[in-house]
Amino acid sequence: MSWNYRVIRKTNTHTGTYFYQIHEVYYDDKLKVKSWSAKPMSPYGETPEEIKKDLTWMLLSCDKPILEEVVDNYIETLVEIKE
């Protein structure tokens, strides 16, 4: 299984507006999304250099297609936004 950071668009249920967060997304052997972190990620490191490296990976996620959480029959999935 592999993973990376991805930007996920969500909808505020009270206002109907969008907001964006960075999550860890996990893939199966065929690179299909298997799961993602329930909470958005914050940079982490045991040293300042590790935090810089983590931030670099997060910034790279901004260059990938944005994903959106979709719920269908109580099943959550991530789909690529076609903009």
N, C-alpha and C positions, 0 to 999 in steps of 0.2 A: 504494500500500500504506500502511496506517496501523498504528499500534501503541499500546499502553498497558501499564501495569503491571497484573499480575493476581496474586492469591494462588492458588498451586497446592498442592494436598494430594498428598502422596506417602506411600508405605508403606515403613517400615523393613523390609527383607527378613529381618533377623535376629530381630526381636521381633514383627513383625506390627502394630506401632503406627503411627499416623499422625503426620506432621509437616508443617508448612506453611512455604512460602517465597514470596518475591515475585520474579517473573520478568517480563521483557519478552515480550509476546505480540504477534505480527504477524498482520495480517488481510489477506485479498484484497479486491478491489473490492466483493464482496458481503458483507463483514464476517464471513466464515468464517475460523476460525483456520487460518493457513497454516503458522506455525512459532512457536517460542519459544526464549528463550535457554537454553542448556544448563546454565549455572550461575545461581544466584540473584544478584540485583542488590544492590549496595550504593549508598547515596546518593553522587552525584558532582556536583562543581561546581568551577569555576575560582575562585569567590568564595564566601564564606559565604552570601550571598544566593541563589546558584545551588543550594547544598546545601539550603537551606530550601525552595526551590521544588521540588526533586526529592523531598524528603521529603513535601511536600504531595501530590504526584502519587502517591507510594507509599501514603500514608494513604487517598487516595480509592479505591485498589484494594480496600481492606478493605470498602467498601460495595457492591462488585459481587459477583455470585454466585461462589462458589469453584469452581475448576476442578480436575480430577483427571487425572493421567496414566494412560492405559489402554493396555496393549499387547495387541494381537490379531494373531496370525500375524506376529510380529516388527515390526508397524507401530505406532508410538506415535501416539496422538491425545490431545487434551484434551477432556474432556466436563464439562459443568456438573453439579455435585452438586445433586441434588434433596433438600433437607432440610426 
